[in-house]
Amino acid sequence: MTDFRIVDVSGPDTFRLIPPCADPRFDHRTCDYWEDADRGSKTSRPSWLEARAPQPAQTSTLADNPFAPPARTDDPNPFAPASRQPVGDPFAAADELFVVPDENPFAPTATRERPLREGVPRKLALLDRGRGVFGSYAKVLLAADEPVAYCQFGPLSAYPRASRLRALYPQLPDAPLPAVVTCIATTADARRSGHARALVEEVCRDLTERGFSAVEAYPDLTLSEDESSGARPAFWHGLGFVTAVDDERYPVMRREL
């Protein structure tokens, strides 16, 4: 295999390294299939590659009332319901997809950094929402400085569609909850070169360092190889995964870390 290096998708520069899908109908850079269990799609959406515009600030209707008494900040109302997010919290989001998942209690503590939210493409904001809690959600493998493979992963709580699929199988262990690999893909020209295997091995090593003891993947055997983001069971078996749920359509692959 050609010399390669693996980089985390952690900003605009590395986001631009994400390679194209083998099937041009789809695009890793605009996919929210796993993040949105109800409306998510893998479809290529070029408009999503544009930077997200800043959200307009929400103002209280009382602020526009010239007869309303001025708001007091030094004497909060003890009977007012507590807000889920502090006023002005830069992490607050109207879009539920951008809610930061629960912190992994087994991972080492670290200083939290603010995730990218505005002035970046929507997908980059989704990949970056775990900053300071989990870390990056994606890696790219470059062979001879050419991006050829892409992997998306993270805590189960970051991917509602994975949680929904996993709930179909009560035989899966509830604790500790696994990390998940939601997408592993190579470009059409780089297939069968070992790049995807090397990338998943690095992801598993990284997840171990982040405190996870297991990782799962969810192939979709109802789709063709180019349409599925979860590879095939034989691929995962070659990486030390076992078939935790043997289903003819949606098997579950699991590896203890």
Secondary structure, DSSP 8 states (H G I E B T S, - for coil): ---EEEEE--SHHHHTT----SSTTB-GGG--TTT-TTT---B--GGGGS----------GGGG-TTS----SSS--TTS---SS-TT-TT--SSGGG------TTS----------SSS-HHHHHHHTTTTTT--SEEEEEETTEEEEEEEEEEGGG-HHHHHHHTT-TTS--SS--EEEEEEEE-GGGTTSSHHHHHHHHHHHHHHHTT-SEEEE---TTS-TTT-SS--HHHHHTTT-EEEE--SSS-EEEEE-
